[in-house]
Amino acid sequence: MSAVLNMPKTQTSDILDRARAIVPRLREGQAESDRLARVPPALVAELEEAGFLSMTTPRAYGGLQSSLTKWMEVNAELGRGDGGVAWAVALVNTGNWTVASVFPRAVADEVFSTPNARVAGVFSPGKGSSVRLVDGGVIIEKGFWPFNSGVHLAHWNLLGILLPDENGKLTRPSLALMPISECKILNDWDTVGLRGSGSSSVTVENVFVPWERIVDTRACIAGDYKGGFQDQALYRCAFNPLDAIILKFVAVGLGQAMIDEILSQIPSRGILLTQYGKQAEAAVTHLQLGEASGRIEAGRLMVAQCCAEVDAWAEKGEFMPFAERAKTRLYTGMAGQLLWEGVDLLAGAGGGSFARSGNRLSRIWQDLRVANMHAMANPASNYELYGRILCGLTPSMAV
C-alpha cells in the first residue's frame, strides 16, 4: 500500500484565515453542541473540510503537518467560537500527533489508511483495568477511562494501561491503540463547561491489542520514539511539554472571546445605581479592562513562548532538556491562572445578567474554569512540580 494517500485540501498558509472565518458559525452553533454534549455531525464535516482535524496528521497521509505554534494559533481562534468544540479539536490532533510520532510507521500506515482518520485518547491508566499478556500482545480484560475528549470524532483510541513487570506487578505505564469500535462510549459527559468536547467515559472488555500497537509511556516521555517520521521536526517535539501546553490553546481563545464579548456589550449598557449611563465611560470599566487584558495577554504570551521553545528544540533535532521541559510545565500552570484571573475579572463587569442561562460571558467563564481543572494543566499541581525541582527533590509528576 502506498503511504501517500491524498494531498491536503487546505494548505497551512490559509488555515488560520479559515479558523477566523468559522468563529461566528461556532458561536451560533454552541447551543446545539451543548445540547448534544459533543460536536454536531454537520459541524464535524465542516471542521474536517477546513483541515482543523488533521493539523498534525503527516502530509504523507493528506494532513497539514502544522507546527506546534500554528496549531496553537488555529486552536485559539476556534476557542473564540466554542470552547468545547475547540477542545475536541485540540485533543484529536494530539492523538494524531502521538500515532505519527511514537508508533512504528506500519502502525501509522494502518491508522491513516482511512482518509481523514482521527485518534482520541486518555493517556492515564484506566480505572480498575485488568491486562493479561498473551502471544503477540495483550488482552485488556476490562477497564474504565473517563474524560475521553473527542471520542465521538475518532476512528481510533489511545488508552493508558499498566503492564506487568518481571514480578507480575502492574507498574509499566503504556499506551494501547485500538479501533474505536472496540470501545464502549458511555455518553456520560454532562458538565457546566466544555460540553461540545464530548469528553465521555469509555469502557473496554476483552480486547486484544498486538505489541506493535503498544508503546511504553516512560520511553515516550524520555524522547525514545518509534515513529517513522523522525526526520521531520513536528514529530520530534517533546512528548510531555506538548501534551501539557496544548491544554492551554483553548484557554487563550476563551480569554480573547471574553474581551470581545465585553467590548461588544459596554457601548449599549449602563451601570445601575450609578451616574454612568454608559458602561464604557466609567473609570472602573477602564481599570477592569486594562488589568484583565494584561493578564490574558500575558497568559497568551506564555503559551506562545512554550510552543516556540518546543518547536525550536524539535527543529534542531535535539530532545528538549529537562530544565526546559520543567519550565514548560510551570508556564502551563501560570498561563492557566493568568487567563482565568483575566476572564474572572471581566465576569464581574457583566452585571446581574451574567447569571442568566445562555449568557455568553457566563458560558465563556464556565468553559475556562472547566479547562483549568485538567490534572496536567492545573496551576497548583504545576507550581508544586516546579517547586520540588527547584528544591532538588524528585518531581511529583512526569516531566
Secondary structure, 3 states (H helix, E strand, C coil): CCCCCCCCCCCHHHHHHHHHHHHHHHHHCHHHHHHHCCCCHHHHHHHHHHCHHHCCCCHHHCCCCCCHHHHHHHHHHHHHHCHHHHHHHHHHHHHHHHHHHHCCHHHHHHHCCCCCCCEEEEEEECEEEEEEEECCEEEEEEEEECCCCCHHHCCEEEEEEEEECCCCCEEEEEEEEEEHHHCEECCCCCCCCCHHHCCCCEEEEEEEEEHHHEEEHHHHHCCCCCCCCCCCHHHHCCHHHHHHHHHHHHHHHHHHHHHHHHHHHHHHCCCCCCCCCCHHHCHHHHHHHHHHHHHHHHHHHHHHHHHHHHHHHHHHCCCCCHHHHHHHHHHHHHHHHHHHHHHHHHHCCCCHHHHCCCCHHHHHHHHHHHHCCCCCCCHHHHHHHHHHHHCCCCCCCCC
